Amino acid sequence: MSSPAMRPTVQVAVPGSGRAAARPARPVLDVADLPDVVFGVRDIMWWGTLGFAVIEGFTLAICAVSYVYLGQNFHSWPPTGTRAPDVLVPSIQVAVMLLSLPFVRWMQKSARRFDARRVRIGLTVATLFSAVVSALRAVELLGSLNVKWDTNAYGSAQWLVVGSHATLLAVQFIEVAGMALIFWLGKAQRKHFSDASDVAFYWYFIVLAWLPLYVLCFLAPHWV
């Protein structure tokens, strides 16, 4: 049987004794060559963003299931006497959201290259897209749905689904605009490039999560 490996030792002076004693040396790992900024799955903030998207995704799913469940209790959905929603503004909003994806992707790639100038431009464009989408959502709630939240169960369900997603749009607008200000005011640090990349990741979730809800809330009422 081989003898156990000996741990490295260092000589340390013992106070008041005038002699030195051997102590095991602490292992040291040189991390100087590791990057101080990472992106995607290597970034802990990316996982936080993913967790938030999962939570909000489940919330939207529960809202959608509630909408469908309530519809099973009526012979027609929307109920008799309630107008079906208009589809013009919601369709324009979906087109704007899809149009924003290439620009947001371009901004995300620029952030990964630490290109501050392009990130500033990309965040500015993303802020404008976010503002337009949020404004269109307000028009949807106040006009396109053709029903108030307290009119009947259908109205409550519509406002629940569309309104819940609207809160995410509002949060996204504040986040994108705030990140754009950080870059334009010259206070951006290297870590903020990773944050800008995460903004794009959450924007993808916002857009993809809305597509089935758009079909459910605005197109499906015209099909049944």
N, C-alpha and C positions, 0 to 999 in steps of 0.2 A: 504494500500500500504506500503510495507516495505521500509525502508530508504536505500539510496544507500550505498554500502560498502565503508568504509573509507580506503584510501591508507595509508600504513605504513609511519610513519614520524620519522625523526631524529632531534635531537637538534643541531643546528649549531650556533657557535658564530658569532655575527654581529660585524665587526671591528669598533672600536671607540665608541661603544654604551655600552659596559660592560654587555650586556645581550645576551641571546640566543634566536634564533627564530627557529620555527619548519618548516622543509622543507620535502617534500615527498621523501621517500627513492627510489633510483633507483633499479629496479629489477635486480637481479644477477642470472646468470645461471652457474652452475658448470659443465664444460665440461672436467674435468680432466680425466674422465673414458672413453672418446671417443677415438677411435683409431686414430693415427696420419697418418696412411697409410691405404688406402682402395683399392679395386680392382673392376674391372667391372663397372657396372652402377653407383656405388657409387663414382667413381673417375671422376673428371671433365675432366682429360686428356683422359679418355676412350671415353667420348662424343666428344672430339675434334678429336680423331682418327676416330670415326664413321662418323663424319661430313666430314672429308677428304675422307674417303672411298666412301661415297655417292656422293660427287662431282666428284671424279675420275671415279666412276662407271657410272655416267651419261655421262662423257666425252667419255669413251670407248663405251658406247651404241650409242652415236651420230656417232662415227667413224664407227661402225659396220653398222648402218643404211645407212650411206653414201656409204659404200662399196656395200651393196645390191642395193641401188638406182642406182648407176652407172652401175651395172651389168644388169639392166633391159633395158638399152639402146643398148645392144649388142646381136647379135644372139648367140654367144658363150662366155663363161666366164671361163677361160681367153680367150681373143680375138684370132682369128686365127693368127697363127704365133708366139704366145707366149706360152712357155712351162708351163705346170702345175707345181706347187711347189713340191719339194721332201718332203717326209714325214718321212724319217728315223731320222734325227736329231731332228725335232720337236717332234716326238713320244718319243724319248729318253728323251727330256727335260720334257715332261709331266710326264713320269715315275719317273724322279728324283724329280720333284715337289711333286708328290703324296707320294713318299718315305720319303720326308722331314717332312710330317705332324705329324707322331708319335713322332719324335724327338722334334719338336717345341712344341707339346702338353706337352711332358715330361718336357721341360724347363719351360713352363708356370706354370705347377703344382708346380715345385720346387720354382719358384719365389713367389707363393702364400704361401709357407711354409717358406719363407725367408732363403732358403738353398743356401748360397752363392757359395759353391763349385760346386753344381750341376748346378746352373745358369751359372757359368763361363764355364763349359763344354758344356752346352746346347747352349749358345750363340756362342761358338767357332764352334760347329758343324753346327749351323744355318748360320754362316758366310761362311763356306766352301760350304754349299749347295747353298747359294745365289751367291757366286762367280762362281760356276759351271753353274748354271742356266743362269746367265748373259753372260757367255762366249758362251754358246750354243745359246743364243739369237743373239749374234753377228754373229755366223755362219749362223743362219737362214736368217738374213737380207742380208748378203753378198754372201750367196751361195744357201741356200735352196729355196728361193723365185723364183730364176731363172729369175728375172726381176729387172731392176733399177727403182728408183722412178720416173724418168723423161722419161721413155720409152713410156708409154701410160697411159690412165686413170686407167686401171687395176693395173699397177705398182704403181701409186700414191696412190690408195686406199689400196693396200696391205701394203705399207710402212707406211701409216697413222695408220692403225690398229695395226700392229705388232710393229711399232716404238713407238706408244703412250704407249703401255704396257711395252715396253723396258725401257722407262723413269721411270716407277714405280719400275721396278726391280733395276735400278741404285740407286734410292732413298732408297729402302729397304736395299740394300747392304751397303750403307754408314751408315744407321741408325743402322743396326745390328752390323757391325764392330765397330762402335763408342761405342755402348753399351758394347760390349765385352771388349774393351780397358778400359772402366771405371771400370769394375769388376776386370780385371786382374791387373790393376795398383793400386788397393787397395783404390780407391777414391769413391767407391760405398757407398751410404747412403741408409737408409731404403726406401726412396721414389723411389730409382732407381729400386727396385724390382717390383713396380707397373709399371714403364716404361718398364721393360723387359716383363711383361705380356702383355702390349699393343703392343709391337713389334710382339708377337705371334699372337695377334688378327689381326693385319694388314697383316701378312703373310698369314693367312687363306683367306683374301680377295684377295690377289695377285694370289693365286693358283686357287680359285674358279672362279675368273673373267676371267682367261685365258682359262679355259676348253671350253666354247662355242666359243671363238675366235679361238682356235686351230681347232675346227671342221669347222668353217666358212672359215678360210683362207687356211688351208692345206688339209683338207679332202674333203670338198664340191667341190672344183674345179675338182676333179677326178670323181665326181658323176654326173655332169651336162654336 
